[in-house]
Amino acid sequence: MDMQYSPEQLAFRDEVRAWIQSAMPAHIKEKADNGGNFEHEEIMEWHKVLHSKGWVAPNWPEEVGGTGWDVAQRHIFSEELVRANAPSLSPFGLSMVGPLLIQFGNDDQKKRFLPKILSGEEVWCQGYSEPNAGSDLASLRLSADKEGDDYVLNGQKTWTTHAQYADWIFVLARTSTEGKPQAGISFLLADIHNTPGIDVKPFMTTGGTMAFSETWFDNARVPQENRVGPENEGWTMAKALLGHERTTIGGVAESYRWLMMIKRIARDTPAGEGTLWDDPRFRQRVAELEIRQRVVGIANLRTLADAQVGHAPGPESSILKIVGTELYQEVTELAMDALGHNALGWIDSPSDALPVYQQSIASEFNYLRASTIYGGSNEIQKNIISKAILGLPSS
């Protein structure tokens, strides 16, 4: 495998790098240069800048709004976004329900939803987990009963990330209680704002942010035309969507961003007669994590290469999810170690207490303790690997 970029790829990298610098709005660029925390409005503003260029969905097929780039170009683009500290876009539309609709949606659904996901006109969130159905997702209880041309939904979802900003939610709902639990689930799309009976209630995380919500459904009517795929076969949809999600949860690009930030912290932190970066033991810890990050990045490229030729993410996405999230957590732990007593700073600390780029580290560290749980806990991923890849019998 040739690990060097070709002259054409280097020219593409320079084009992307120059465009990002010229296209990023001044107030967003100021935050990016200082490592600041982006608000939802700023993320969506950047989304629309990328959309106007035609670069918002590089992983989508070209015929539905993708870029037509090959795997190397998409990787270069991702690298340059990280290098510029650009806002990370919401994954729920672009990386999750969008690819699922491309794969399983009918023509009307594709025409209705894909353009508005691309443009950022409609923002999405995910409704999978419930209070008693997280890793054991097949035990979900949100009911969807047929009545006329609708499904009537009753129940609750939890951990619905950023639902307070979303226009639409994709949910797994129980449409049958017959047979195995997995056999009675359907995949539905619900309009949050225009559907009476849907109530979103954000709650505070230990990181001091309103990242998650509880979402309640009280006789909420969803048109049957908003079901993706056949009735009672939502489990197939769920597994496909989770495959797409797990390739992004690993946070390969984000781990790289954190490693660059750790180096900056170390060079800014006095230690003895020099800085923390002068400590060879600390540099060794950084180097070990950087090597692992590059290995995970190569594994992720292999998955993207399969997707490029039409293969949906398979059980190998579980491997990426495990190694990626474990790395992600270790990188954030090292950032906290590098900060020392300043690790007690919080996202709402006084603005002069810490440099801007350090102010959200403690909050994100807390939030990312959940990365080995959401998207299917890592223990569940190990079960998937043992059965689907290693061929071991179920215990």
N, C-alpha and C positions, 0 to 999 in steps of 0.2 A: 504493500500500500504506500503510495507516494504521499508523504506528509507535508510536502512543500506546495505552496500555491503557484500556479502557472502565471505567466505574465498577464494573460487575460483576466485571471481571477484577481490579481493584484490591482489591475486597472479598475475592475468592478469594485473592489474594496475602497479604492481612493474616491470613486464616484459616490459611493454610499456615504463615506465619511464626510465628504464635502457637503453633500446634500443635507445630512442631519444637522451640521453646524449652521447652514444657511436657513434651513426651514424651521428650526425650533424657535418658538416664540421667545422673546427676550426674557420675560418673567419666569418661564419654565427653564430656560437655559441657565439663568442665575441660580435657581434652585439646584439644577443638575450639577453645575460646577461646584456648588458648596455641599453636595450630598444631602440635600434637604428631603423632607417627606412630602410626597405629592398628595393633594386632595383629589376627590373624585372628579370634580369639575376640570382640573388640570389634566387628569388622565384622559378624560373624554375629549378635551381640546386637542391633545396630541393624537388621539385616535383619529380624529377628523382630518388632521394634517396628513397623517399617513394615508388615509383613504383618498384624499384629493390627489395624492401622488400615485395611487394604485398599489401601495405597498403594505396595506393593513393586514392582509391575509396571505402571506407567502406560502403557507402549507395547503391552501385550497387549490383545486384544479383551475386552470386558466379560464375554462369556459364558464365558471361561476364566479369569477372575480379574483382569482389568484394571480400570481405574478408570472407563472411559467418558468420560474427559476429552477435550476437543478439543486441537488442537496448541498453542494459546496457553496453555491451562492446564498442559499437560505442560511447556512451556518455562518457565513461571513456577515450577512445582514444582522443576525442575532448578536454576533460578537461586537459589531460596531454600535448597536444600540446599548449594549452593556458598557462598552468603552466610553460612551457619551453620557452615561448615567441617565438615559432617557426614561420617562415613566413607563412602568410595566403595565400593559393593557390587561383589562379584565379577560380571563380565559373562558368564561362561561358561554359566551356567544361564539367567539372566533375559534376556540380550540376544543369545545365540547359539543354543544348542541348543533352548531353549524356543520362540522364534519359528519355528525350523526344524520342530519337531514340530507346532506349530500349523498350519504350511503343508503339510507332507508326511506327518506321522505318521498311523497308523491310529487308530481309536477306542480300541483297547486300550492303545496306547502313550500316547495323550493322558491317558487315565484313570490309567495307572500312574505316569507321570513328572511331568506338569505340577503336580499339587497339592503334591508334595514339593519341587519347585523353588521354588514360591511360598513355602512355609512355611520353607524353609531347612533342612529335615530332611535333604535330600541335596544335597551340594556337588559341582559338576562341574569338570572341566578338559578341555583340548583336546589331542587327539593327531593332529596333522597333519604337522608337519615331522619329517624324519629326517636323520641325519648327511649323506646325499648327496641329499636331496630337501627343499629349502627353498623358494626362489623357483620352482624347477622341480619343483613338487609332483607332476606327473604321473609322475615317475621314482621314486615311492615303492616300497618293496620289502616292507613288512610284509605277510606272506602270510596269507590266510584260506582254509583248505581245508575243504571240507564233509566231515563225518564224522557220520553219523546225523542227529540234529536240531540239531547244533552246527556252528559254524565253529571250526577249530583255528588259533589265531593264533601266528605266530612272527616275531620281528623286533624292531625298536627304534623308539621315538619319542624326539625330543629337544625342548628348549625347551617342555616341558609345564609351563606356569606354575602354580605352587602345587599341583602334583599331590600333594604330601605331605599336603595338607589335604582332598583330594577323595575322595568316595565312588564317583563314576562318572567315566568318561572316554568321550568320543565320538571315534572314530578313523576314518580312511580306511584301508582295507586292500585289498590286491590279491586279487581273487577270480577273475581270469582273466588270462592272458598273451596272449590272442588279440587281433588287431587293434591299433588305436591304443592307446597307453598309457592315455589318459583313459577308454577304453571298458571297462576291466577293473577298475574301482575300486568298492567298496561302502562305505556309511556304516553303521557298527556302534556299538552302545552296550554298554560293558563295565563290570561291577561290579568295582571295584578290590579291595575287601576280601574279597569272597566268591568270587573266581575264582583258584584255584591257578595259578601260573605268571606272574602279573603282579607285577613288582618295580619300585618307584619309588625312584630314587636322586637326592635333591636335590644341587645343586652350587652353589658360591659364585660370585656375579657380581662384576664389577669394582666394583660399588657397595657391596660388603660385605654383601650380603643373599643369602638362600637362595630367590630368587624362582623359579628354574628347576629342572627335574628332567630326568633321563633316565628313560624308562619302558621296561622290557623285557618282552617277551612270549615265554614258553617253553612251548609246547604249551598255551596258555591257551584254554579252551573257552568260547565265547560262543554262547548260543542263537540259532538263525536268526531267531526271533521278535523279536530285538533289532536286526534290520536295518531301517533307515528307508528307505523307497522300494524300488524294484525292484533286484534284484541286478545288479551291473555298471553301475548308473547313479548311483553315488555322486558322480560329478563334478558332476552337476546339483545334488545336495545341497550339495556343497562350495562351488560358486559362489554359491548362495543364502545359505549361512551366512556366507561371507566378505563378501557385500554388507551383511548386518546388522552384522558385526564392524567393517567399515571406516567405517560411519557413527558408530561410537563411538570408534574408535582416534584419530580426529582430535583428541579431547580438547578440544572447544570450551569446556566448562564448566571443565575443569582449567586451561586456559590463562588463563581469567579469574581463577581462584583464585590462580594464580601471579602475575598482574599485581597483584592486591591485596596479596600478600605482598611483592612488590618495592617497592611504595610504602611499606609498613611498614618494610622494611629501610632504605630511603633516609632515612626520617624519623628512624630510630634510629642512623644512622651519621654521626658527626662528620666534617665536611669544611671546612677553612678556618675561617672565623668562624661558620659555620652548620652545616647538615647536607647530605648528598648531595642531598636533595630540593630544596635551594636552587639547585642547578646547572641552568641552563636547558638545557644540552646533554643532561643525563641525562633531564630531564623530556620532552624531545623524543623520545628513544629510546623511552620508555614510551608516549608518545602515538601514535607510529607503529605500535607493536605492538598497542595497544588498538584503533586503527581497524581494523587487519587482523583482529583477533579478532572484532569486531562484524560484519564482512563475512562471515567464515566462519560465524558464528552464524546469519546470515540464510540463507545457502546450506543450512545444516543444517536449518533450519526448513522449507525447501521440500521437502527429502527426507522429513521427518517428515509434512508435509502429504500427500504422495503415499501414504505408508504408512497414513495415517488413512483413506484411501478404498480401501485394499486392494491397492495396488501395492507389490510387493516391491522393495527397493533394486536399482537397475540399475547400469549402468556409471558413472552420475554419482557413485556412492559412491567410485569411484577418485579423482575430483577432490577430494572432501572428505578422503580419506585423505592425499593429497599435500600440499595446502595446510595441512591441520590439523596434521599431524606436523611439517612444516617450521616452522610457527609455534610449536608446542609446544617444539621444540628451541631456537629463538631466544629464547623467553621464559625458559627455564631457563638459557641462557647469560647473559642479562642479570642474572638473580638471582645467578649466580656472580660476575659483574663487580661487582655492588653489594656483595657481601660482602667483596671484596678479599682480604686475607690470611686472613680467617676462612673463606674457601671451602675451606681445607684441612681444616676440621672434618669429622667422619665420624659416621655414625649411631650408632656405639658410643663416641664421644668422651666424656670425663668430663662429667657432667651440668652442671657449672658453667662449662664452657669456652665455651658459646654459649647464647643464649636458646633455649628449647625449640623455638620455631617455626622456628629456623634449623638445628637439629641434623640433619635428614634431607635438606637441600638437596643437598649434594654427592653423597650416595648416589643420590638420585633423578635428578640430572643425569646420572650415569653410566648408570643403568638406561635412561633415555630416549634414549640414543644409538641404541638398537635400534628406536625407534618408527618410523623410516623403512624398517625391514627387516621387522619382523613384520607379520602380516596380509597378506603379499605386498609385496615391496620396492617402493619408489616407482618404480624403473625399470620393473618389470613393470606397474605402474598406468599409466604413460605409454604402454606398448604397448597396453593395453586401451582407453585413451581414443582413441588414434590409429585403432584398428580399429573399435571399437563406436560411437564418437561422431562422429569425423571422417571415417570411411569410407575410411581409407587402407589400401592393400594391405599384407600382411605382408612384412617384409623377407626 
